[in-house]
Amino acid sequence: MRAPLIDCLQYANWSPEIFRQMRAGGVDAVHVTVAYHETFSEMVGNLVKWNRWFELFPDLIVKGRTARDIDLAQNTNRTAIFFGLQNPGPIRADIGLVEICHELGIRFMQLTYNMQSLLGSGCFEETDSGLTQFGRQVVGEMNRIGMVVDLSHAGIQTIRDIIDCSGRPVALTHANPEWWHPARRNVSDDVLRALAGRGGMIGFSLYPHHLKDGSDCRLESFCDMVAEAASRYGSDRLGIGSDLCQDQPDSVVEWMRTGRWSKQLQFGEGSRERPGFPHMPSWFKDNRDFGHIRAGLLKTGFSTVEVDGIMGANWARFFAEGFEPEAGS
Amino acid sequence: MRAPLIDCLQYANWSPEIFRQMRAGGVDAVHVTVAYHETFSEMVGNLVKWNRWFELFPDLIVKGRTARDIDLAQNTNRTAIFFGLQNPGPIRADIGLVEICHELGIRFMQLTYNMQSLLGSGCFEETDSGLTQFGRQVVGEMNRIGMVVDLSHAGIQTIRDIIDCSGRPVALTHANPEWWHPARRNVSDDVLRALAGRGGMIGFSLYPHHLKDGSDCRLESFCDMVAEAASRYGSDRLGIGSDLCQDQPDSVVEWMRTGRWSKQLQFGEGSRERPGFPHMPSWFKDNRDFGHIRAGLLKTGFSTVEVDGIMGANWARFFAEGFEPEAGS
């Protein structure tokens, strides 16, 4: 069987057309966001929508619960959909809701989304106070039940604390190295080394605000960055987390940034002059474009096995390690 | 392996002591109620409590999701706990929440609890208008995903409608035949014949209000009733659903009867003079007493295979048929 193609973060305006593009692009598994600022009940409403899509399009998509569902998807020409939360709001202050979310299929959770949460600090807070008492308890619970801590959008001290505190490998599903493109959401070299050294994964983002030269970023530049990251962190620690927000209206990026926490519009990585979604780079517009990245990586001198790893096999291995309960629990 | 011992309805005031009694009594699986009048959120809170018990007492209990978990429980000397709702309140008017509940482990749902619900009429309503439009949709959805419709506490027309409408066998998990003891909650012969004729199951209740002579019911009388039921409906359609409410204060039966739907205390099957839980019969006080029923059934002339069936093997077969999604869904 060919190596799987996995994208470890998307938040599209889902439609049968996009599901068909995933098939056309040979995407075997995607980690999709099911909540930003939603309450628990609103998150459940989003899961209900997904269940309806699974029922209506059983020939295109299948719900992903374990890494074996990637194989199932490959064997049946479908895309396995794995759920994640970009914000821990749905668990409120209730550690018991972590396992409830796992039972509902949530396999990734960010402890923060840009802002302070009950668990830790986000990358847009002025002061990052690191993991809270509750945050430490939740990391332990996620370790126990097999839910992966996603470092994306966290502040740097919070990220450091999570890497130190977690008994199982964690993931930065969608961000890039700061040394390639300095941005609030990109992460410093020492932290990426610590993450990889503990068995963690880095998913490279294709969201223009995370790219050198933004929407004009060249494929060669991106692939050279991946090659440099491989030399620093090991190619087996790398994957893709495109952060593709296909077909979304700008109201969605407003929701991501402002939620219900402010009456003033927030601009996050954007600005008052450019408040909307930036244009994707010409070589990655949708799920049919992963072949460009594969070709670009091969050109940099990676072996086929290394490229297979970066394009999905590394995530598949990580999903297999990360989604099962701890032995004895 | 010996035949499993299964009780298809309990609502105890759960404690490690009761879990140990289940082990002492050799109970391999129990269907437990996780909501009467609870909202969806309150039901989730009850599931959180169960998850905590599974974590704290992994040597005594294990969460049941499929019939294979009965084997797992037997092989590891534990009791498998299967969840059910006695009231469809948690799904509100949202058909999508049926599958969400299934994902959380709910395997049985009553469409009504004594009163009118959005799905049908309960056995204490003066007028039973049968399955509603929404009720028919929900039966179809339960059929699709593998959640068993529980007829207990429904009105007789609603029960008839469910048996007619359901594409898969349904169950009356805890009630007795009206011909043995006329009571609002017991069910008429023609309906029990129709239920069994469609592959359904009858779980005999040991709750005194459902028993001939109430708390003074003799074991022989109960077992003779089972023998008569076997001759009418087939012994393979029969099981136990004790309705054991062990260690519960009377405030719990008040909650069952009154919920939040009335400011006046309701008495249900009790009365103003005897508002509390009735005493259990001397031969069935807790989970250690199933041996008395087994011995009593053997005395009536049932074969060992038939008694094995009634004491659990029939439920095990029914769980295996009932808890999987429909082919193709």
Interface residues (C-beta under 8 A of the other chain):
Chain A: F40 S41 V44 G45 L47 V48 K49 N51 R52 E55 P58 D94 G96 L97 E99 I100 E103 L104 G105 G328 S329
Chain B: F40 S41 V44 G45 L47 V48 K49 N51 R52 E55 P58 D94 G96 L97 E99 I100 E103 L104 G105 G328 S329
